[in-house]
Amino acid sequence: MIRSLRNLFRLIRIAWIMARHGVLEPLETVAEAPALGLFARLARRLRDPRVAGRWGQRLAAALVALGPSFIKFGQSLATRADLIGDQASADLTMLQDRLPPFAPATARATLESELGAPVDALFARFDEVPVAAASIAQVHRARTADGREVAVKVLRPGIEAAVARDLDLFEWIAETVERMLPWTERLRPVETVRVFRETVEIELDLRYEAAAAAELAENFQDDSDFRVAAVDWDRTTRRILTTAWVEGCRIDDLASLHAHGLDPTELLAKAAAVFFTQVFRDGFFHADMHPGNMLVEPDGTLVPVDFGIMGRVDLATRFYLADTLTGFLNGDWRAVAEIHFRMGFVPAGKSIDLFTQACRSIGEPVMDKPLHEISVARLLGQVLRIAETFEMRAQPQLLLLHKTMVVAEGVGRKLNPDVNMWALARPLIERWMIENRGPEALLGRGADDVVRTLSRLPALVRAADRLLQHLDEGGLKVHPESLRVHAELSARQRFPAWPVLAAVLAGLLIGLLLE
């Protein structure tokens, strides 16, 4: 009861702040939801006349007042000029790295507490004014005693408690909606919020972020178009992250790009290649890729920053994504439908023919069109209606990837609205499919299975030897270890031998191919 009252009051406060900032006005004319329009018209009467500025500026101010989780929503929304307009999009970009900073004295106190030494002993120079301030942390430039220029990221004071309040509200809303509207269980709101909670809680420990940066750097160590700044582990803790300084401009700073002679379309192609390499080759991707988190060095090298939110996708999901994207790009709607049935995303009792027709209704109107001619809002509305019609369950494990793709598309729209970045990625996806679905890939996975099986043989032989020894010594005396081994051996006797034989032959064939 106390929790419900607390969150109910928070909801009222959120509505009050939105109304006072006058950000609900666009909802007044939503024909599909007349009750929402009526609420927005009533909210207009509560607007504070002292809150001036354009709608985007007022929205940014409202989101800052509401807290870090709402600011993150605004960061993503800033990339969607197609949804909110160019001016509002530009107004919201301040949420990405130009929020009000906290006091330099607080940053110094955090550094000294976390690193156990005075700031002057840790750095030869520490700039008091941060170069960037976002929802979770702010970044200061500094120089180490040995002359290295570094970026020092410091968590905001009290951020853990603020995020915990937001997460509790989101969970309460999801639980309430799922309880009061049983049909929403298909959308899995509670599980979706839990996935979000796991992501955000990791983001609040900068040691995890440092580890993610190191892993991404390792994945791209041989790539000349993309690099990750090195982590200074001696100056990194739970609330402090220190990395090498990056000299570059934001990827959406078109004036700076042109000043350095860089072609935005070429950068878009690089960014598309990097994104799909992360998702398909590695299954590990940067999931917070708004323009403030992707810098471009003067030579055109892409350098990401802020690795607090990273995503992972397993091999089966990568195959699903590749099949789906390839199907849409090729106009093969039947293939798109089949992969959704195969993954269990559409209930087996539904008609695959009707679902194929539904997929065509989404994809056909946008085939080969540039981004500026595609209404993502209209597409999203179609997808949601189809999902409801076919009783499709939401996939929370894909939440981060979906969000990242939306933001990436927004960045691509700014670099060149006449180019579809998914079409740029088509050759990459097709090549990956050949490499991972072709005969050599299948043989390779068969060889891996052989190696795993052979590695277990010595343990099985030893287990069988112990079983025989027990039988010789005690007749039919039962020993717990003997029961375990007998169960293992029985299971292997029931396991057909032909897959192992096929895998061995596959391994031999691979050896011949590699000779």
LUMGUSE-765871 format. One record per residue (C-alpha): x, y, z. Coordinates in steps of 0.25 Angstrom, whole numbers, plus 5000, padded with zeros to 4 digits. Example, Ala and Ser with C-alpha at 12.3 -4.5 7.8 and 13.67 -1.06 7.14 Angstrom:
<dozas>
504949825031 505549965029 
</dozas>
This chain:
<dozas>
500050005000 501150105004 501850074991 500650094983 500350224989 501750274987 501750234973 500350294970 500850424976 502050414967 501150394955 500350524959 501650594960 502150554946 500850594940 500950734948 502350754943 501950724928 500750814929 501450934936 502550924924 501450914914 501950794907 500650714906 500050814895 500450724883 499450614889 498250704888 497950664874 498250514875 496950464868 497250314872 497150344887 496150454890 496250434905 497750464904 497450594896 496450634906 497450624917 498450704909 497550814907 497250814922 498750814925 498850944916 498151024927 499250984937 500451034929 501351124936 501551254928 502951274933 503351144926 503751204912 504451154900 504151064889 503450934891 504750854890 505350944900 504250924910 504250774908 505750764911 505550854924 504350764928 505150634926 506350694934 505350724945 504850584945 506150514946 507250424940 506350314934 505450414927 506750494922 507150364915 505850354908 506050494903 507450464898 506850354889 505750444885 506750554881 507150464869 505750454864 505550574856 504550504847 503650484860 503750624867 504350714856 505750774853 505650884863 505150804875 506250694872 507250804872 506750854885 506850714892 508250694888 508650774900 508250654908 509350564902 510550644908 510150784912 509350764925 509650854937 510950804944 511150774958 512150854966 513650834964 513850814979 512950694978 513650634967 514950654974 514450594987 513950474979 515250454973 516050454986 515050364993 515050264982 516550264978 517150294992 518050404989 517950554987 517550604973 518950674971 519650544974 518750464964 518850564952 519850674948 518650754943 517150734946 516150834939 515150884948 514150904937 513550774931 513550764916 512250684917 511150664927 510050554924 509050484933 509850384940 511250454940 512150564936 513550564929 514750644932 516050664924 517350634932 518750604930 519550494937 520950514943 521550444931 520950534922 519750454916 518450534913 517250464919 515750474921 515250454935 513750414937 513150434951 511750384955 510750484959 510550494974 509250424979 509050364965 508850224970 507650264979 507050344968 507150234958 506550134969 505350224970 505150234955 505250084954 504350054965 503250144958 503450074945 503349934951 502049984959 501450034946 501749904939 501249814950 499949904951 499649904936 499949754935 498949724947 497849824942 497949794928 498249644926 498349654911 499649734913 500349614918 500649574904 501549704903 502249664916 502449794922 502949744935 504049664929 504349774920 504549874932 505449764939 506349754927 506449914927 506749904942 507949804940 508449894929 508450024937 508949954950 510249914942 510350054936 510550104951 511750024953 512850084944 513749964946 512749884937 512850004927 514349994927 514249844925 513249864913 514149964907 515349874908 514549754901 514049844890 515449894888 515949754887 514949714877 515349834868 516849834870 517149804855 516149904850 516650034844 515250104844 514850084858 515650094871 515350094886 516150184895 517050104905 516550094920 517450144931 517150034941 518050094952 517050214952 515750144950 514850094962 513350074964 513050224962 514250274954 514650234940 515950284933 516250264919 517150324908 516650454903 516050464889 516250584880 515050584871 513650644868 512250584870 511850504858 510650594855 511450724855 511450734840 512150874840 513350804847 513350684838 513350774826 514450854831 515350734832 514950694818 514150574823 512950514815 511750494824 511250384815 512550304816 512450324831 511050264830 511550144823 512650124833 511650134844 510750034838 511849934836 512349954850 510949934856 510649814848 512049754851 511749774866 510349704865 510649594856 512149554857 512349584872 510949584878 511349694886 510949834883 510949984888 509550004892 509550154895 510050204882 509450344881 510250454874 510950504887 511550364889 512150344875 513350434872 514050454859 515550474859 516150574848 516550454840 515150394840 515350284850 514150264858 514350264873 513150224883 513150274897 512250234909 512150084910 511150074921 510050014913 510449894904 509649784898 509849634895 509149544885 509349394884 509649324871 508149274869 507649424871 508749474861 508249364850 506849414853 507249564851 508049534838 506849454832 505849554836 506649674830 507149594818 505649554815 505149704817 506249754808 506049644797 504549664798 504449514802 503249524811 503049374813 504449364818 504149474828 502949404833 503549264834 504749314843 503649374852 502949244853 504249164855 504649254866 503349234873 503049384872 501749354866 500849254872 500849124864 499349124862 499349254854 499249254839 500649264833 500049314820 499249424827 500549464834 501349464821 500249564816 500449644828 501949654826 501749694812 500849804816 501949864825 503149844816 502549874802 502250024804 503650054808 504449964799 505650044793 505250174799 506150274805 506050304820 505350434819 504250374811 503950274822 503050294834 503550214845 502350254854 501450194844 502250074842 502350054857 500850064858 500649954847 501549864854 500849884868 499549854861 500049724854 500649684867 499349694874 498549624863 499549504863 499649504878 501149514877 501949524890 502949634893 504349594893 505049674905 506449614901 506349694888 505949824895 507349884895 507649844880 506249904876 506550034883 507950044878 507450024863 506450134865 507550224870 508550184859 507550214849 507350354854 508850374853 508850324839 507750424836 508550534840 509750494833 509050474820 507550464819 507550414805 508250284808 507650164815 508750104825 508049974825 508249964810 509749994812 509849884822 509249784812 510549724807 511049714821 509949634825 509949544813 511449514814 511249484829 510149384825 511049314815 512149304825 511249254836 510149174829 511049114817 511648974817 512949014823 512249084835 511448954837 512648864836 513348964846 512248954856 512348794854 513848794857 513548874870 512548774875 513648664872 514648734880 513748754892 513348614891 514748564891 515148654902 514148574911 514648434907 515748424918 514748464929 513748354924 514848244923 515248284937 513848274942 513548144935 514848084941 514348124955 513048064953 513747924949 514647934961 513447954970 512747834964 513947744965 514147784980 512747784985 511847714976 510547784975 510847884986 510348024982 511148144983 510648284980 511748314970 511448184963 509948224961 510448354955 511348284945 510348184942 509348284938 510348354930 510748234922 509248194921 508948324915 510148314905 509648174901 508348234897 508948344890 509048304875 510448294869 510248344856 510348494860 511748474866 512148394854 511648504845 512448604853 513748524852 513548514837 513348664837 514548694844 515348604835 514748674823 515148814829 516548764831 516648724816 516048864812 517048934820 518248854815 
</dozas>
